[in-house]
Amino acid sequence: MQLNRKRFIVEIGTGIDIHGENVTKAACRAVKDAVSRSCLCGLLEILELKNLEDVQVDIQVAAPNPDQVDLEQVMAEVPIGRKSARAVEGGMTAKGLCVPQFAPDCDQIVVANAAVSVSVNL
């Protein structure tokens, strides 16, 4: 139920898959990067939120081939709240080096960006 939902924080992250051309792996790393730079102490100390599962976490991932991003895996990177995720065209690819021991037939580096927004009902 959305009473008066307000954004508490928006954090941006970047993730890369150097070997494998896996957009989901890059997207997951981007979300993990965003989450790792956020301390949500204000939820507990200022808003006195009792249950972190009450927050809404909205994830937007920009990646090459967004239709190949597994959004369930992306949402699993966030340890709290009710989650939603969407993937849009973006990120980038760069020429890499194929190393068969890591992944065969892959010579592109895949970069994804993520915006993670945490909202609360006031």
C-alpha positions in Angstrom: 0.0 0.0 0.0 1.4 3.4 -1.0 0.4 6.1 1.4 2.8 8.9 0.8 5.9 7.3 -0.7 9.0 9.5 -0.8 12.4 8.7 -2.1 15.0 8.4 0.6 18.1 7.8 -1.5 19.2 7.2 -5.1 22.6 5.6 -5.6 24.3 4.9 -8.9 26.6 1.9 -9.6 28.7 0.5 -12.4 29.3 -3.2 -13.1 31.5 -4.9 -15.7 31.9 -8.4 -17.1 35.3 -8.5 -18.6 35.1 -12.1 -19.8 31.9 -13.8 -20.9 29.8 -10.9 -22.3 27.2 -11.6 -19.6 24.9 -8.6 -19.2 23.2 -10.1 -16.1 26.6 -10.5 -14.4 27.4 -6.9 -15.2 24.0 -5.6 -14.1 24.3 -7.5 -10.8 27.7 -6.0 -10.2 26.3 -2.5 -10.9 23.6 -3.0 -8.3 26.1 -4.4 -5.8 28.3 -1.4 -6.5 25.4 1.0 -5.8 24.3 -0.8 -2.7 27.8 -1.0 -1.3 28.2 2.8 -1.2 24.9 3.4 0.7 24.4 3.5 4.5 20.7 3.7 5.2 21.1 4.7 8.9 18.6 7.5 8.5 15.9 4.9 8.0 16.5 3.6 11.5 17.9 6.7 13.3 15.8 9.5 11.8 12.6 7.8 10.5 12.7 5.2 13.2 11.6 2.5 10.7 11.0 -0.7 12.5 11.1 -3.1 9.6 13.5 -2.7 6.6 11.2 -4.9 4.6 8.8 -2.0 4.5 10.9 0.1 2.1 10.4 0.0 -1.6 13.6 -0.5 -3.7 13.3 0.3 -7.4 16.2 -0.7 -9.7 16.9 0.5 -13.2 19.7 -1.1 -15.1 21.1 0.2 -18.3 22.9 -2.5 -20.3 23.5 -3.6 -23.8 20.9 -6.2 -24.8 18.6 -5.3 -21.9 16.2 -8.2 -22.8 19.0 -10.6 -21.8 19.2 -9.2 -18.2 17.7 -11.7 -15.6 15.9 -9.2 -13.4 15.3 -11.8 -10.6 19.1 -12.2 -10.2 19.5 -8.4 -10.3 16.9 -8.0 -7.5 18.6 -10.7 -5.4 21.5 -8.3 -5.0 19.4 -6.1 -2.7 19.0 -7.5 0.8 16.0 -5.5 2.0 12.6 -4.3 1.0 10.0 -4.9 -1.7 11.8 -4.8 -5.0 11.1 -4.0 -8.6 13.6 -3.9 -11.5 13.6 -3.0 -15.1 16.3 -3.0 -17.8 16.8 -0.4 -20.5 19.1 0.0 -23.4 22.4 1.6 -22.3 25.7 0.7 -20.8 28.4 0.0 -23.3 30.7 -2.6 -24.8 34.4 -2.3 -25.4 36.9 -4.4 -27.3 38.4 -6.9 -24.9 40.5 -10.0 -25.3 39.2 -13.6 -25.8 40.7 -15.9 -23.1 39.3 -19.4 -23.7 40.0 -20.4 -20.1 37.5 -17.8 -18.9 34.9 -17.9 -21.7 35.2 -19.2 -25.3 34.4 -16.9 -28.2 34.0 -13.7 -26.1 36.1 -10.7 -26.8 33.7 -7.9 -25.7 33.8 -6.2 -22.3 30.2 -5.5 -21.1 29.5 -2.5 -18.9 26.1 -1.9 -17.1 24.9 1.0 -15.0 22.3 0.8 -12.2 20.2 3.4 -10.4 18.9 2.0 -7.1 16.2 4.1 -5.4 15.0 3.4 -1.9 11.6 4.9 -1.0 9.6 4.9 2.3 6.0 5.6 3.1 5.6 8.7 5.4 
